[in-house]
Amino acid sequence: MSYRPKTTLEQWRILQAVVDYDGYAKAAQALNKSQSSLNHAVAKLQSVLGVQLLEIRGRKAYLTEAGEVMLRRSRYLTENVESLENLAENINQEWEPEITLAVDLAFDRNLLYPALQQFIPESRGSRLKIIDTVLTGTIDAITEHWADLVISHQVPVGYLGEPLVDMPFVAVCHPQHAIASMPSPIDAEALMQHCQIVIKDTSNKPQEQSGWLRSENRWTVSQFDTAIDLLLQQIGFCWLPLHKVSKYIENDELYVLNINGSTHKRLSSYLITPQPDNIGPGTRLLSDLILAQKQITVA
């Protein structure tokens, strides 16, 4: 006898919304449904499962331990259904009207431009959105599937990435900054006393799980160019991609710091297709052109 589900995808989506929007009121507004209908759906879900998923404390609903487990598993279910529906839409589809490419800010754009130039005459009018991302924000583009292609310096668990090139980083400051006159190699503990300039994570929920020395005294900017401008004003030090600062180093406008145990760093870059089964012909072509450019660069 075939199995008949006791629950519906809509019930699980409502539960997810209640948690994601921090309560029934905001979830109802986001889903364009009445709050009472959401209450009823969650109550029925708990009833048919025989498991309490939410508990009310004051005016807020909180997940129980069982609810946390069930919610996490339900996300896989709804994501798989969404992926399946997208796949159906993409079967026999025409050239996609828009392609989104997320590129980590540290990646050298000069390595990307030749592929984009080749893509233009073949794009059949497809609009291309190129979004700058940083750190966890780049990972979000992959795991949340909002980009068709992603150039990232990390490959999340469960995804595959085609290696592109390595991006060398150096720590730099102004030649007249006090750090530049410190005995070399510079002790990391001593360096932490100075202002460090860091690049803002583009994720809504940043996770500082990577990177190098993080000073308590730091300034955050959104672009490498802003960081360089501050450095040229003798403000702080910063780890930056070598391709962004090489000309300043050559002109003695910036000074490369020799940090004890951490002189140079390299980040490997990868081209990742978050949903390889769901891409259209335009995305596939752009991916091929980017990978082909990698072969030219290596040669």
Secondary structure, 3 states (H helix, E strand, C coil): CCCCCCCCHHHHHHHHHHHHCCCHHHHHHHHCCCHHHHHHHHHHHHHHHCCCCEEEECCEEEECHHHHHHHHHHHHHHHHHHHHHHHHHHCCCCCCCEEEEEEECCCCHHHCHHHHHHHHHHCCCCEEEEEEECCHHHHHHHHCCCCCEEEECCCCCCCCEEEEEEEEEEEEECCCCHHHHCCCCECHHHHCCCCEEEECCCCCCCCCCCCCCCCCCEEEECCHHHHHHHHHCCCCEEEEEHHHHHHHHHCCCCEECCECCCCEEEEEEEEECCCHHHCCHHHHHHHHHHHHHHHHHHC
